[in-house]
């Protein structure tokens, strides 16, 4: 990061601009307002997921093509949201559209294996170097089943996760995610707290959180658990944190985690739901050069269809193959989903595609960095392949604690409004990143940079 001293932002100016931009977005989306009023009569909060909630109403989309989407009011936007990172292929990619259309005419579901399921597993094995695979339908299912398999293999119950990481919406991982700064706890005794109501305390107690980018703290906590007779079955983590913007692993960190888990006989699970197929052909495992015992995939795997997968070593999957652990699901390996995944892997997410994504991201990060430096705003830009963000912090974010210490929610909210009003569709919320697709162009990235530059100019006017 730069050693420059950023300006102190005028909070009254942020509030003024927020009010102006919010009113402008409301004026541009009367169709969404009307549909929201209708949707609230049946859909809880008018949305299909709590992550889609927005005040005063969510923006309802109508269609997508390539790198662009249109809302129901006809507003065209370049899509940097991409379905929470699921659409690295872009919308309606011809290869995927063709594969799914052809599969539709042959039957959409059998609850029986198909050749496409075999081909996709072969491709995933080649990319990740893990020999055994099974399918699920979502990222939450993938992490849930991976944890169950690790418990079945080890005969142990406790799991370790990274404090602040999101691994889906089942009970054992809905722990220590969104926590106020003052409730985090000290680094050697981080709090295990439920993420919302409805999560049994017994589940919370079996999930122990440790800080990211601190291998010694992880090992100290594991050694305490072993001394207490609670040796963990697994460590589940993202190799790069993807729900605090982007937090990359420090040099040597992942290698140290791999050594710690191997030494103590603990299953290492890389949750690649967000990184898998998005930051390299073989995800974070390839990008950072550290191989776990298991990986979990979803989001980008299906090219817009709900497909997930679990990969692992022969030893890990031995408990599935001998019937000790039941890994099941009626829609696992659904023909439509694996047809889309096969087309994506064979025809879309090629070496040329990743070279294109790297070039786009470098352009976007450089452009945003130039804006930050020109206007001396607090923050920095960071990216890897299809993923990136501007983090509004005066210091480098290395874990949840530092993220929460410097989080500027007001500025993040304002940046989202500026983007939306200038034809840049972004993920709602204060903690998400951009996702590029293989169909994005440098002109699309320039549109993002221009919106950011306008924000910076208005903030400092």
C-alpha angles and dihedrals in degrees: 000000000000120000093220120128108238125217122262108251121236105239093197089055091050090051091048093051092044092055091048095048094043090054090048092052091048090053091051095050110051090135091058090049091053094046090048091056089052095042094053089066090069113004114069106250086355093278141093095232134023088238088067094059117117134165128270089006138330121254108251115212127215107188147342135214124181108316095344136082134189126212122217090266089060096252109153117215138174105245114235091152094065097181096305088311097314098115105064085138091060125235123312094355106194095231093052094041090053094048094049093044091053091047091051091064091053098051133289104226139017107152084230130103122269133195092253089061090056094047093050091051090050091052093047091050090053093048099044101028091230114129104209130058140176131180134237131165106242142022091252090056091047095055092041093054093042091055091047091051091049090050091048091051096047101031089228131120110200119092132191123218136174114265110252096015121129117219103167137289106290119113101255094058100035086090131112097357113121104024128157113248093248093055099052097095129211120315095254094047108034116178122258103215131167118247097231132329128309097053114119115239088228089063092047091051092056093056116076120192126212131179123267120245092022111101095169090056090050092051094046090053092047091050090052090050090051090050089052091052092252103112108175123248093208149359110221117193147143111249085221119022109243104180098063093059100272121328112180124205115260116241111284096009099109092043089054092049090050090052093046094051093044092049093052097040094245123148111244113214120190108203100215097169089119101027101037111107088352104083099026140351087266096033124227089334089066097034096054098029099232120122119210128200091248139014130197122211136183134122103060094028094081099042090232099333122101104262129142135172142195121212127191150149124283089254094053094049094045089089090055094047094048092049097248091121122036111219103183144150134156094227097039107131093009108190095236093050097048091044088057092044092050093051090047095050096043102038112016114032095055130147088265090054092055092047088054092049092049091051093048093048093048089052092048095046091047092049094049091045090054090053093049092051096043093055095030093233122169111258146053139236123240132176147161122196107307095356130077147125148184109250112204097213131117091220134043114276111228103162144357094282094057091042092054093043092059102027111137104196095172093056092044091052091049092049090053091053092048090052095048093049092050099050100269114124110208137177111270116240138055102269107050134105137216121266121204124204131214087250094059118108135207087254089058089053091048088056089057092047092049092053090049091049091052090052091050093049093050092047092054099037 
